[in-house]
Amino acid sequence: MQSRHHTATAFTHRANGKNIRCKRRWHTVPWAKTLLAIVMALLAATTRVTAGDVVPGAYRTAEYVPLLKGKRVAVLANQTSMIGHTHLIDSLHSLGINITAILAAEHGFRGDKSAGEKISDSVDRRTGIRIISLYGNGSKDAIDRTLKSCDMVVIDIQDVGTRFYTYYITMLRLMNKCAAYGRMLMILDRPNPTGHYVDGPILDMKHKSGVGALPIPVVHGMTLGELAGMINGEGWLDGGRRCKINVIKCDGYTHGTPYTLPIPPSPNLKDMTAIYLYPSLCYFEGTPVSVGRGTDKPFKIFGHPQMKGDYTFTPHETAAAHNPPCEGRLCHGYDLSGTPDRELRAKKIDLTYIITAYRESGLGDKFFTPFFEKLIGVDYVRQMIKDGCDAAQISQMWQDDVRRFKDARRPYLLYAE
């Protein structure tokens, strides 16, 4: 991507002990024989679906179904909570597991709600089980009400491994409540599609928000099961409590294993291209620039009416994008959708995109909003972009953060690096 040439005064930035010089620039059945038969059938289906591949924790029914017998269970799940072609809720319900509530995170139980959309409680039509939203109307007291009427909580939800993707924050809230009520939290682990690297600054907790709740890098490289262990071990729960957790691990997975998600984790991350670009493009949510919400290529394009790229698009409101940035306006920008996934997977966070947009848009001080710091997690990135620093200079500033975090997380890893 070509950028216009800029020259100006040099600036020196200091962070993490480094000086960087820049130019501006997620009917009870008889138990014995029936349970065994159903579990074996599920295991057989699992083998067919995942033979020679990664086996998510939810597929390993023999490891956890017996532990749910006779318990009142609340389940955090969404559209990604599948065992082959069968939803986890349907599988557990058919086995006679007493599911007292389905818990829904951002985007809802069906995964079809827009980002940040408040969601009301409802009922699952197939099973008649109540669905309690943990992201919207009534969510303040929802966890307390649920924990009082269950013995344990099960989490099965596909994360994408970034600090501003909110499923881990819902898990954190559940961990805090499970610790307070003495409930067990079982995590049916799933692979992290960005688990092969760690990158980005550690969150300065003065920027803690609904899109950043822990002192971790933007890309933490951990599964939810691993992150839960680190939350416990590092004392990140309220009052330094510990939550009783049981992680049902994936089989056949390492942090170097490429993993293609079979189901989109949310409405605007439709494929692996968007998922790989997400850690680099999400910062546009803290600017007036469109990142493709309201088009058929969310998180694969970016642009603004005042930019100069040859690619053009016009965002419109959709079910997955309410009031998208630049709605109804012709945007000029860049289309990254043709970049091979193999190439994108090999990259880390790339700030070239946002630097290009800043320089081309001519918006100056109107380019960044306060939400930008909540996403990036630190103060210095905005100023370095304004002062003309390039992507390599900025990313150099957080390399000590990356090294420190990788050392700190090592005892909690469940899978080989």
KEKE-3310 file (N, C-alpha, C; in steps of 0.2 Angstrom, whole numbers, plus 5000, padded with zeros to 4 digits):
npx = (5004:5004:5009:5007:5021:5029:5036:5044:5046:5057:5053:5054:5049:5046:5044:5041:5055:5061:5068:5061:5063:5055:5048:5036:5025:4915:4808:4815:4828:4832:4847:4859:4861:4856:4862:4875:4874:4870:4881:4891:4887:4887:4901:4905:4900:4908:4921:4919:4917:4929:4940:4958:4960:4958:4950:4938:4934:4920:4916:4921:4913:4912:4921:4915:4901:4896:4900:4890:4878:4864:4866:4861:4862:4869:4872:4883:4882:4882:4879:4890:4892:4893:4892:4898:4885:4876:4868:4876:4867:4856:4861:4865:4852:4845:4851:4846:4852:4850:4847:4846:4846:4850:4864:4867:4879:4887:4880:4870:4861:4859:4868:4866:4865:4868:4884:4886:4873:4859:4851:4836:4829:4824:4816:4821:4815:4816:4819:4813:4820:4824:4832:4845:4850:4867:4871:4864:4848:4843:4854:4862:4858:4856:4866:4867:4855:4854:4865:4861:4851:4857:4869:4882:4891:4893:4904:4904:4910:4915:4930:4940:4952:4957:4959:4949:4938:4923:4919:4927:4926:4914:4915:4924:4916:4907:4916:4920:4907:4904:4915:4911:4899:4903:4903:4906:4915:4914:4924:4922:4934:4939:4949:4960:4960:4969:4979:4993:5002:5007:5004:5004:5001:5001:4986:4984:4977:4969:4962:4953:4938:4922:4927:4939:4946:4956:4974:4981:4989:4984:4982:4982:4985:4979:4969:4951:4951:4964:4966:4957:4963:4974:4968:4964:4976:4984:4977:4967:4953:4939:4943:4954:4950:4948:4942:4933:4938:4936:4943:4939:4949:4955:4958:4972:4977:4989:4997:5003:4995:4986:4969:4953:4938:4923:4911:4905:4910:4904:4892:4899:4912:4915:4922:4939:4948:4943:4944:4958:4962:4956:4963:4971:4963:4952:4954:4949:4937:4938:4938:4932:4932:4926:4925:4920:4908:4891:4892:4896:4908:4914:4927:4936:4938:4942:4938:4934:4925:4934:4946:4958:4959:4958:4947:4930:4915:4899:4892:4878:4863:4861:4855:4865:4873:4869:4866:4879:4896:4899:4887:4877:4886:4898:4912:4930:4944:4952:4953:4955:4951:4956:4968:4978:4974:4984:4995:4990:4989:5002:5006:5007:5000:4996:4999:4999:4988:4979:4987:4989:4976:4974:4983:4979:4965:4965:4959:4965:4965:4952:4952:4954:4944:4939:4937:4947:4958:4953:4952:4966:4973:4983:4991:5001:5001:4992:4998:5010:5007:5001:5013:5020:5026:5031:5023:5032:5040:5031:5026:5038:5038:5030:5036:5043:5032:5026:5035:5036:5023:5022:5031:5024:5012:5016:5015:5002:4998:4990:4992:5005:5017)
npy = (4994:5011:5026:5044:5055:5062:5075:5082:5089:5080:5069:5062:5048:5040:5025:5010:5011:5014:5024:5031:5038:5048:5054:5066:5061:4929:4822:4813:4802:4784:4781:4772:4762:4769:4782:4778:4772:4784:4792:4785:4785:4799:4800:4792:4799:4811:4806:4804:4817:4824:4817:4814:4828:4843:4841:4849:4853:4851:4841:4830:4821:4810:4814:4824:4823:4813:4820:4830:4824:4823:4836:4854:4864:4878:4885:4894:4898:4899:4901:4895:4884:4869:4852:4843:4842:4845:4855:4860:4862:4855:4842:4840:4841:4831:4820:4821:4830:4842:4857:4873:4886:4895:4904:4920:4928:4943:4947:4938:4922:4915:4922:4932:4946:4963:4971:4977:4978:4978:4965:4956:4945:4928:4913:4897:4890:4876:4868:4874:4880:4894:4908:4919:4935:4940:4952:4965:4971:4969:4962:4965:4959:4946:4936:4934:4929:4917:4910:4907:4897:4886:4872:4872:4880:4879:4883:4885:4892:4900:4909:4923:4927:4940:4955:4965:4958:4952:4940:4934:4943:4941:4928:4931:4938:4928:4919:4927:4928:4914:4911:4918:4912:4899:4890:4878:4880:4875:4873:4870:4868:4877:4879:4893:4904:4913:4909:4907:4917:4932:4948:4966:4980:4979:4981:4996:4999:5010:5012:5003:4994:4990:4984:4979:4971:4966:4965:4962:4958:4965:4954:4939:4926:4914:4900:4900:4892:4892:4905:4907:4900:4908:4919:4915:4911:4923:4931:4939:4940:4947:4953:4945:4932:4914:4904:4889:4878:4868:4862:4856:4849:4853:4840:4836:4848:4862:4877:4881:4875:4877:4883:4882:4891:4883:4889:4906:4917:4928:4941:4950:4945:4935:4926:4917:4926:4939:4937:4935:4948:4956:4959:4970:4979:4983:4995:5005:5007:5016:5028:5039:5032:5019:5002:4993:4988:4985:4982:4969:4965:4966:4970:4968:4977:4995:5012:5030:5044:5055:5049:5042:5030:5018:5009:5008:5010:5009:5010:5003:5002:4986:4970:4965:4977:4991:5008:5010:5017:5030:5028:5027:5035:5038:5029:5030:5019:5004:4987:4972:4960:4950:4946:4932:4920:4912:4921:4932:4925:4924:4936:4949:4961:4975:4991:4999:5000:5009:5020:5024:5028:5038:5048:5050:5054:5067:5072:5076:5081:5077:5064:5053:5046:5045:5032:5025:5023:5014:5003:5001:5002:5009:5025:5030:5027:5034:5047:5044:5040:5053:5060:5055:5043:5027:5010:5000:5007:5010:4997:4992:4998:4990:4978:4974:4972:4961:4951:4950:4946:4934:4926:4927:4920:4907:4896:4893:4888:4876:4869:4864:4876)
npz = (5000:4995:5002:5004:5003:5018:5027:5041:5058:5069:5082:5099:5107:5123:5131:5141:5144:5132:5119:5105:5090:5079:5064:5059:5053:5112:5150:5160:5157:5159:5167:5165:5154:5143:5143:5141:5128:5121:5123:5117:5104:5101:5102:5091:5081:5083:5080:5066:5061:5065:5062:5062:5064:5073:5089:5097:5114:5117:5110:5116:5124:5133:5143:5150:5151:5161:5173:5173:5177:5186:5191:5192:5179:5171:5155:5145:5129:5111:5094:5089:5097:5094:5091:5080:5069:5078:5091:5106:5117:5113:5112:5126:5132:5126:5132:5145:5154:5166:5162:5168:5163:5148:5144:5137:5127:5121:5105:5106:5109:5097:5089:5080:5082:5082:5085:5101:5103:5114:5122:5125:5138:5134:5127:5122:5108:5104:5115:5126:5136:5146:5141:5146:5145:5145:5141:5140:5142:5159:5162:5173:5185:5181:5181:5195:5198:5191:5196:5208:5206:5201:5200:5194:5181:5163:5150:5133:5119:5105:5104:5098:5102:5105:5114:5113:5109:5116:5122:5132:5142:5147:5151:5162:5170:5174:5180:5192:5198:5200:5209:5220:5224:5226:5215:5203:5187:5171:5157:5141:5130:5116:5100:5098:5085:5082:5090:5088:5090:5099:5102:5102:5114:5132:5141:5148:5163:5166:5155:5156:5151:5143:5132:5135:5148:5156:5161:5148:5132:5116:5106:5114:5112:5118:5123:5129:5140:5144:5147:5157:5168:5169:5174:5186:5192:5192:5201:5196:5199:5207:5223:5224:5224:5220:5206:5205:5192:5178:5165:5149:5138:5121:5109:5099:5096:5095:5099:5087:5077:5063:5062:5055:5058:5059:5060:5059:5072:5075:5069:5060:5058:5046:5040:5039:5034:5038:5052:5053:5050:5059:5072:5067:5061:5069:5076:5069:5073:5083:5076:5063:5051:5040:5043:5035:5040:5037:5024:5012:5016:5029:5040:5031:5022:5021:5023:5019:5015:5012:5009:4998:4991:4978:4978:4981:4991:4999:5014:5022:5033:5041:5047:5054:5057:5064:5061:5054:5053:5042:5035:5020:5013:5000:5000:4999:4998:5003:4998:5006:5005:4995:4999:5002:5014:5020:5020:5027:5040:5043:5047:5060:5071:5061:5059:5048:5040:5048:5049:5036:5033:5042:5037:5024:5025:5030:5041:5053:5070:5071:5068:5078:5091:5108:5110:5104:5112:5121:5114:5108:5120:5126:5129:5120:5106:5098:5098:5093:5080:5075:5075:5065:5065:5059:5056:5061:5070:5080:5084:5089:5102:5110:5112:5124:5132:5126:5127:5142:5145:5138:5145:5158:5155:5152:5163:5162:5151:5141:5130:5118:5113)
capx = (5000:5008:5007:5010:5027:5028:5043:5043:5051:5058:5050:5056:5044:5048:5039:5045:5062:5064:5067:5059:5064:5050:5046:5028:5023:4909:4806:4822:4829:4836:4854:4865:4862:4854:4867:4881:4873:4870:4888:4895:4884:4890:4908:4906:4899:4914:4926:4918:4918:4935:4946:4964:4960:4958:4944:4936:4932:4913:4916:4924:4907:4913:4925:4911:4893:4895:4900:4884:4873:4861:4867:4857:4867:4868:4876:4884:4883:4879:4879:4897:4893:4891:4896:4896:4879:4871:4870:4877:4861:4851:4864:4864:4845:4843:4854:4843:4855:4845:4849:4842:4846:4855:4866:4869:4884:4886:4877:4865:4862:4859:4874:4864:4863:4873:4889:4884:4866:4856:4847:4832:4829:4819:4815:4823:4809:4817:4820:4809:4824:4825:4838:4846:4855:4872:4874:4859:4842:4842:4860:4865:4856:4855:4871:4866:4848:4856:4870:4857:4847:4861:4875:4888:4891:4897:4905:4906:4909:4921:4933:4945:4959:4959:4957:4943:4932:4920:4917:4931:4924:4908:4918:4927:4910:4905:4921:4919:4901:4905:4919:4908:4894:4906:4900:4911:4914:4917:4925:4923:4939:4940:4955:4961:4962:4975:4983:5000:5006:5006:5006:5001:5003:4996:4981:4984:4970:4965:4958:4948:4931:4918:4931:4946:4945:4962:4980:4984:4990:4978:4982:4985:4987:4977:4962:4948:4953:4970:4965:4954:4968:4979:4964:4964:4983:4987:4973:4963:4946:4938:4946:4959:4946:4949:4936:4934:4937:4937:4944:4939:4954:4955:4963:4976:4978:4994:4997:5005:4990:4981:4962:4948:4932:4917:4905:4907:4909:4899:4890:4904:4918:4911:4927:4945:4951:4941:4947:4965:4963:4953:4967:4974:4958:4947:4956:4945:4931:4939:4939:4926:4933:4922:4929:4915:4901:4885:4893:4897:4915:4916:4933:4940:4939:4942:4938:4931:4924:4939:4952:4960:4960:4954:4941:4924:4910:4894:4889:4870:4861:4859:4853:4872:4876:4865:4870:4887:4900:4899:4881:4875:4891:4903:4919:4936:4948:4956:4950:4960:4948:4959:4974:4978:4974:4991:4999:4987:4990:5009:5007:5005:4996:4999:4996:5000:4981:4976:4992:4987:4969:4975:4987:4975:4959:4965:4954:4968:4963:4945:4952:4953:4939:4942:4936:4953:4962:4950:4954:4973:4974:4988:4991:5006:5000:4989:5002:5015:5004:5001:5019:5023:5030:5028:5021:5037:5043:5026:5026:5044:5037:5027:5039:5044:5025:5025:5040:5034:5017:5023:5034:5019:5007:5018:5013:4995:4997:4987:4994:5012:5018)
capy = (5000:5017:5032:5050:5056:5067:5077:5087:5089:5074:5068:5057:5045:5035:5020:5004:5012:5014:5030:5030:5044:5048:5060:5067:5057:4921:4815:4810:4795:4780:4783:4768:4760:4774:4787:4775:4772:4790:4795:4781:4787:4805:4799:4790:4805:4815:4803:4805:4824:4827:4812:4817:4835:4846:4839:4854:4850:4850:4834:4825:4820:4805:4817:4828:4822:4810:4825:4834:4820:4825:4843:4859:4867:4884:4885:4899:4895:4903:4898:4891:4878:4864:4845:4841:4846:4845:4860:4857:4862:4849:4836:4839:4840:4824:4816:4822:4835:4847:4864:4877:4892:4896:4911:4923:4934:4948:4945:4933:4915:4913:4925:4936:4953:4968:4973:4981:4978:4976:4959:4954:4938:4925:4906:4893:4886:4869:4865:4877:4883:4901:4911:4925:4939:4943:4958:4969:4972:4965:4959:4967:4954:4940:4931:4932:4925:4911:4906:4904:4892:4881:4870:4873:4883:4876:4888:4882:4897:4901:4915:4924:4928:4947:4958:4969:4953:4952:4934:4932:4947:4937:4923:4934:4940:4922:4917:4931:4925:4907:4911:4921:4907:4893:4886:4875:4883:4870:4876:4866:4873:4877:4882:4900:4904:4918:4907:4906:4923:4936:4955:4972:4983:4977:4986:5001:4998:5016:5012:4997:4996:4984:4980:4978:4971:4962:4968:4957:4961:4965:4947:4936:4919:4909:4898:4903:4888:4894:4912:4906:4898:4913:4924:4912:4911:4930:4935:4945:4940:4952:4951:4939:4925:4909:4901:4882:4877:4861:4863:4850:4852:4850:4835:4837:4856:4866:4884:4882:4872:4881:4880:4886:4890:4880:4893:4912:4918:4934:4943:4953:4941:4930:4920:4918:4933:4944:4935:4937:4955:4959:4963:4976:4984:4985:5001:5010:5008:5022:5033:5040:5028:5013:4996:4988:4986:4988:4980:4962:4963:4969:4969:4966:4984:5001:5018:5036:5049:5059:5045:5043:5024:5017:5005:5012:5006:5013:5006:5003:4998:4979:4967:4965:4983:4996:5014:5009:5023:5032:5026:5030:5039:5034:5029:5028:5016:4998:4981:4968:4953:4946:4943:4925:4918:4910:4927:4935:4922:4925:4943:4951:4967:4979:4997:5002:5002:5015:5026:5026:5031:5045:5052:5051:5057:5074:5074:5079:5080:5074:5057:5049:5047:5042:5024:5022:5021:5009:4997:5000:5001:5014:5032:5033:5025:5040:5052:5042:5041:5060:5063:5053:5037:5021:5004:4996:5010:5010:4991:4991:5000:4986:4972:4971:4970:4954:4946:4949:4942:4927:4923:4926:4915:4900:4891:4892:4885:4869:4866:4866:4882)
capz = (5000:4995:5006:5002:5007:5023:5030:5046:5063:5072:5089:5103:5112:5127:5134:5143:5144:5126:5116:5098:5086:5074:5060:5059:5047:5115:5153:5162:5154:5163:5165:5164:5147:5138:5143:5138:5121:5117:5123:5112:5097:5100:5101:5085:5076:5083:5076:5059:5059:5066:5061:5059:5064:5080:5092:5102:5120:5117:5106:5121:5129:5138:5148:5154:5152:5168:5178:5174:5179:5193:5192:5189:5175:5167:5150:5141:5123:5106:5087:5088:5102:5090:5091:5073:5066:5084:5095:5113:5121:5111:5114:5133:5133:5124:5137:5151:5158:5169:5160:5171:5159:5143:5145:5130:5128:5115:5098:5107:5108:5089:5086:5075:5084:5080:5090:5106:5104:5120:5120:5130:5139:5129:5128:5117:5106:5103:5122:5131:5141:5146:5138:5150:5141:5150:5137:5139:5147:5164:5163:5180:5190:5178:5184:5202:5198:5188:5200:5214:5204:5197:5204:5190:5174:5158:5144:5126:5115:5101:5105:5092:5105:5105:5120:5113:5108:5122:5125:5138:5148:5150:5155:5168:5175:5177:5185:5198:5202:5202:5214:5225:5225:5226:5210:5198:5181:5167:5151:5135:5127:5108:5098:5096:5078:5082:5095:5086:5091:5104:5100:5105:5121:5137:5143:5154:5166:5166:5149:5156:5148:5140:5127:5138:5155:5159:5158:5143:5125:5111:5104:5119:5110:5123:5123:5135:5146:5147:5150:5164:5172:5171:5178:5193:5195:5193:5206:5193:5201:5213:5230:5224:5224:5215:5204:5204:5185:5175:5157:5145:5133:5114:5107:5092:5095:5098:5097:5080:5073:5059:5063:5052:5061:5055:5060:5061:5079:5076:5062:5056:5057:5042:5038:5042:5031:5043:5058:5053:5049:5064:5076:5064:5058:5074:5079:5065:5077:5087:5071:5058:5046:5040:5042:5031:5043:5033:5018:5012:5017:5036:5043:5025:5019:5025:5019:5021:5009:5011:5008:4991:4988:4972:4980:4983:4994:5002:5020:5023:5039:5040:5053:5058:5057:5065:5060:5053:5051:5035:5032:5014:5010:4996:5004:4995:5002:5001:4999:5008:5005:4991:5002:5004:5022:5023:5020:5033:5046:5045:5050:5067:5071:5056:5060:5042:5038:5051:5048:5029:5033:5045:5032:5018:5026:5031:5047:5059:5077:5071:5066:5083:5096:5114:5110:5101:5117:5124:5109:5108:5127:5129:5126:5116:5099:5095:5097:5088:5073:5073:5074:5059:5066:5055:5060:5064:5076:5085:5087:5093:5109:5115:5112:5130:5135:5123:5131:5149:5145:5136:5151:5163:5153:5151:5167:5162:5144:5141:5124:5116:5109)
cpx = (5004:5005:5010:5016:5026:5035:5041:5048:5051:5055:5053:5051:5048:5043:5043:5052:5065:5063:5066:5059:5059:5050:5038:5026:5016:4900:4813:4822:4833:4843:4859:4866:4861:4859:4873:4880:4873:4877:4892:4893:4887:4898:4910:4905:4905:4920:4926:4920:4925:4941:4952:4964:4959:4951:4943:4934:4925:4912:4917:4919:4908:4917:4920:4904:4892:4896:4894:4878:4870:4862:4862:4863:4865:4873:4877:4886:4880:4879:4885:4897:4890:4895:4894:4891:4874:4873:4871:4871:4856:4854:4863:4857:4843:4846:4851:4846:4850:4848:4844:4841:4852:4857:4869:4874:4882:4884:4872:4866:4862:4865:4872:4862:4870:4878:4886:4877:4863:4851:4843:4832:4823:4819:4817:4817:4810:4816:4815:4813:4825:4832:4839:4852:4860:4874:4868:4854:4842:4848:4863:4864:4855:4860:4869:4860:4850:4860:4866:4853:4851:4867:4882:4886:4895:4897:4907:4905:4915:4924:4938:4952:4961:4956:4950:4937:4929:4918:4921:4929:4918:4910:4921:4922:4908:4910:4920:4913:4902:4910:4916:4902:4897:4904:4906:4909:4918:4918:4926:4927:4938:4946:4955:4963:4968:4980:4991:5004:5003:5008:5001:5002:4998:4992:4983:4977:4966:4961:4953:4941:4928:4922:4938:4945:4951:4969:4984:4985:4984:4977:4986:4987:4985:4970:4958:4949:4959:4970:4962:4959:4973:4975:4965:4971:4986:4983:4969:4956:4945:4940:4951:4956:4949:4943:4938:4933:4939:4937:4944:4943:4952:4960:4966:4977:4985:4993:4999:5000:4985:4974:4957:4941:4927:4911:4907:4906:4905:4898:4895:4911:4916:4916:4934:4949:4949:4944:4954:4966:4960:4957:4971:4969:4953:4948:4952:4939:4931:4941:4933:4927:4929:4927:4925:4909:4896:4887:4894:4904:4917:4922:4938:4942:4940:4942:4934:4930:4929:4946:4953:4961:4956:4947:4936:4919:4905:4891:4882:4869:4859:4857:4860:4875:4871:4869:4877:4890:4900:4892:4879:4879:4896:4909:4924:4941:4952:4952:4955:4957:4952:4966:4974:4978:4980:4995:4996:4989:4997:5010:5005:5001:5000:4995:4996:4993:4979:4981:4990:4981:4970:4978:4982:4968:4959:4961:4958:4966:4956:4946:4951:4948:4942:4941:4943:4957:4960:4952:4962:4976:4980:4988:4995:5005:4997:4994:5008:5013:5003:5007:5023:5027:5027:5026:5026:5040:5038:5026:5032:5042:5034:5030:5041:5038:5024:5029:5038:5028:5018:5026:5029:5014:5009:5016:5006:4993:4995:4990:5001:5012:5021)
cpy = (5006:5022:5038:5051:5062:5069:5082:5086:5082:5074:5062:5055:5040:5031:5014:5005:5013:5021:5029:5037:5044:5054:5060:5062:5053:4917:4812:4803:4791:4781:4778:4766:4765:4779:4784:4774:4778:4793:4791:4784:4794:4805:4797:4795:4810:4813:4804:4812:4826:4822:4816:4825:4837:4844:4844:4850:4848:4843:4828:4823:4815:4808:4821:4827:4818:4815:4830:4831:4822:4832:4848:4863:4873:4884:4891:4897:4900:4898:4893:4885:4872:4858:4842:4845:4847:4851:4857:4857:4856:4843:4835:4838:4833:4819:4817:4826:4840:4854:4869:4884:4892:4903:4914:4928:4939:4945:4940:4926:4912:4917:4929:4944:4957:4969:4978:4982:4975:4970:4957:4947:4934:4917:4902:4889:4879:4866:4868:4880:4890:4903:4918:4928:4941:4950:4962:4970:4967:4961:4960:4962:4947:4935:4929:4927:4918:4907:4903:4898:4886:4878:4871:4877:4880:4882:4884:4888:4898:4908:4916:4926:4935:4950:4962:4964:4951:4946:4932:4937:4944:4932:4925:4936:4933:4919:4921:4929:4918:4907:4913:4916:4900:4888:4884:4878:4878:4873:4871:4870:4872:4881:4889:4901:4909:4916:4906:4912:4927:4943:4960:4974:4980:4982:4990:5001:5004:5016:5006:4999:4989:4981:4979:4977:4968:4965:4963:4961:4961:4958:4943:4929:4913:4907:4901:4898:4890:4901:4911:4904:4903:4918:4922:4913:4918:4934:4940:4945:4945:4949:4946:4932:4920:4905:4893:4880:4870:4862:4857:4852:4849:4845:4837:4844:4858:4873:4886:4879:4877:4878:4885:4885:4888:4885:4900:4914:4924:4937:4946:4950:4934:4924:4922:4924:4938:4943:4937:4944:4959:4963:4969:4981:4986:4992:5007:5011:5014:5028:5034:5035:5021:5007:4990:4986:4989:4986:4972:4960:4967:4966:4966:4972:4989:5007:5024:5040:5053:5056:5045:5036:5023:5013:5009:5007:5011:5009:5008:4999:4991:4976:4966:4971:4989:5003:5014:5016:5024:5030:5030:5035:5035:5035:5027:5025:5010:4992:4975:4960:4948:4943:4936:4924:4916:4916:4931:4932:4923:4932:4944:4957:4972:4986:5002:5005:5009:5021:5028:5030:5038:5050:5055:5055:5065:5076:5077:5076:5077:5066:5052:5051:5044:5035:5021:5020:5015:5002:4996:4999:5005:5021:5034:5032:5031:5045:5051:5042:5048:5063:5060:5046:5031:5015:5001:5000:5010:5003:4989:4993:4995:4979:4969:4969:4962:4949:4945:4945:4935:4923:4922:4921:4908:4895:4889:4889:4878:4865:4868:4872:4880)
cpz = (5000:4999:5003:5006:5012:5025:5035:5052:5066:5080:5092:5107:5116:5131:5135:5142:5138:5123:5108:5095:5080:5070:5060:5053:5049:5122:5155:5160:5159:5162:5163:5157:5142:5138:5139:5130:5118:5117:5117:5105:5096:5098:5094:5080:5077:5079:5069:5057:5060:5065:5058:5060:5072:5083:5098:5108:5121:5114:5111:5126:5134:5144:5153:5156:5159:5174:5179:5176:5186:5195:5189:5185:5171:5161:5146:5134:5117:5099:5086:5092:5099:5091:5084:5070:5072:5089:5102:5117:5119:5113:5122:5135:5132:5129:5144:5156:5160:5167:5163:5167:5154:5144:5138:5131:5122:5109:5100:5106:5101:5086:5080:5076:5083:5086:5095:5107:5110:5118:5126:5132:5135:5131:5122:5114:5105:5110:5127:5137:5141:5144:5142:5146:5147:5147:5135:5144:5153:5166:5170:5185:5188:5181:5191:5202:5196:5193:5206:5213:5200:5202:5200:5183:5169:5152:5138:5121:5111:5102:5099:5095:5105:5111:5119:5110:5114:5126:5132:5144:5151:5154:5162:5173:5178:5182:5192:5202:5204:5208:5221:5228:5227:5221:5205:5191:5176:5160:5145:5130:5119:5106:5097:5089:5077:5088:5094:5087:5097:5102:5103:5112:5126:5139:5149:5157:5167:5160:5150:5154:5146:5135:5129:5146:5159:5157:5154:5136:5121:5108:5110:5118:5115:5121:5129:5141:5149:5150:5157:5169:5174:5175:5185:5196:5196:5198:5203:5195:5207:5220:5230:5225:5219:5213:5203:5196:5183:5168:5154:5139:5126:5113:5100:5091:5098:5096:5090:5075:5069:5060:5060:5056:5057:5055:5062:5068:5080:5069:5057:5055:5053:5040:5041:5039:5036:5050:5059:5053:5055:5069:5073:5062:5063:5077:5075:5069:5082:5082:5067:5052:5046:5039:5039:5034:5039:5026:5018:5014:5024:5038:5037:5021:5024:5021:5022:5015:5008:5010:5000:4988:4982:4973:4983:4986:4998:5008:5020:5029:5037:5047:5058:5059:5058:5065:5059:5051:5043:5031:5026:5011:5006:4999:4999:5000:4999:5003:5000:5007:5000:4993:5004:5012:5024:5024:5027:5040:5048:5048:5057:5066:5066:5057:5053:5039:5041:5050:5041:5029:5037:5041:5026:5019:5027:5037:5053:5065:5077:5070:5072:5088:5102:5114:5107:5107:5121:5120:5109:5115:5130:5126:5120:5108:5095:5093:5092:5081:5071:5072:5069:5060:5061:5060:5064:5070:5081:5088:5091:5101:5113:5115:5119:5134:5132:5127:5138:5149:5143:5142:5157:5162:5153:5156:5166:5155:5145:5135:5122:5112:5102)
residu = (MET:GLN:SER:ARG:HIS:HIS:THR:ALA:THR:ALA:PHE:THR:HIS:ARG:ALA:ASN:GLY:LYS:ASN:ILE:ARG:CYS:LYS:ARG:ARG:TRP:HIS:THR:VAL:PRO:TRP:ALA:LYS:THR:LEU:LEU:ALA:ILE:VAL:MET:ALA:LEU:LEU:ALA:ALA:THR:THR:ARG:VAL:THR:ALA:GLY:ASP:VAL:VAL:PRO:GLY:ALA:TYR:ARG:THR:ALA:GLU:TYR:VAL:PRO:LEU:LEU:LYS:GLY:LYS:ARG:VAL:ALA:VAL:LEU:ALA:ASN:GLN:THR:SER:MET:ILE:GLY:HIS:THR:HIS:LEU:ILE:ASP:SER:LEU:HIS:SER:LEU:GLY:ILE:ASN:ILE:THR:ALA:ILE:LEU:ALA:ALA:GLU:HIS:GLY:PHE:ARG:GLY:ASP:LYS:SER:ALA:GLY:GLU:LYS:ILE:SER:ASP:SER:VAL:ASP:ARG:ARG:THR:GLY:ILE:ARG:ILE:ILE:SER:LEU:TYR:GLY:ASN:GLY:SER:LYS:ASP:ALA:ILE:ASP:ARG:THR:LEU:LYS:SER:CYS:ASP:MET:VAL:VAL:ILE:ASP:ILE:GLN:ASP:VAL:GLY:THR:ARG:PHE:TYR:THR:TYR:TYR:ILE:THR:MET:LEU:ARG:LEU:MET:ASN:LYS:CYS:ALA:ALA:TYR:GLY:ARG:MET:LEU:MET:ILE:LEU:ASP:ARG:PRO:ASN:PRO:THR:GLY:HIS:TYR:VAL:ASP:GLY:PRO:ILE:LEU:ASP:MET:LYS:HIS:LYS:SER:GLY:VAL:GLY:ALA:LEU:PRO:ILE:PRO:VAL:VAL:HIS:GLY:MET:THR:LEU:GLY:GLU:LEU:ALA:GLY:MET:ILE:ASN:GLY:GLU:GLY:TRP:LEU:ASP:GLY:GLY:ARG:ARG:CYS:LYS:ILE:ASN:VAL:ILE:LYS:CYS:ASP:GLY:TYR:THR:HIS:GLY:THR:PRO:TYR:THR:LEU:PRO:ILE:PRO:PRO:SER:PRO:ASN:LEU:LYS:ASP:MET:THR:ALA:ILE:TYR:LEU:TYR:PRO:SER:LEU:CYS:TYR:PHE:GLU:GLY:THR:PRO:VAL:SER:VAL:GLY:ARG:GLY:THR:ASP:LYS:PRO:PHE:LYS:ILE:PHE:GLY:HIS:PRO:GLN:MET:LYS:GLY:ASP:TYR:THR:PHE:THR:PRO:HIS:GLU:THR:ALA:ALA:ALA:HIS:ASN:PRO:PRO:CYS:GLU:GLY:ARG:LEU:CYS:HIS:GLY:TYR:ASP:LEU:SER:GLY:THR:PRO:ASP:ARG:GLU:LEU:ARG:ALA:LYS:LYS:ILE:ASP:LEU:THR:TYR:ILE:ILE:THR:ALA:TYR:ARG:GLU:SER:GLY:LEU:GLY:ASP:LYS:PHE:PHE:THR:PRO:PHE:PHE:GLU:LYS:LEU:ILE:GLY:VAL:ASP:TYR:VAL:ARG:GLN:MET:ILE:LYS:ASP:GLY:CYS:ASP:ALA:ALA:GLN:ILE:SER:GLN:MET:TRP:GLN:ASP:ASP:VAL:ARG:ARG:PHE:LYS:ASP:ALA:ARG:ARG:PRO:TYR:LEU:LEU:TYR:ALA:GLU)
# end
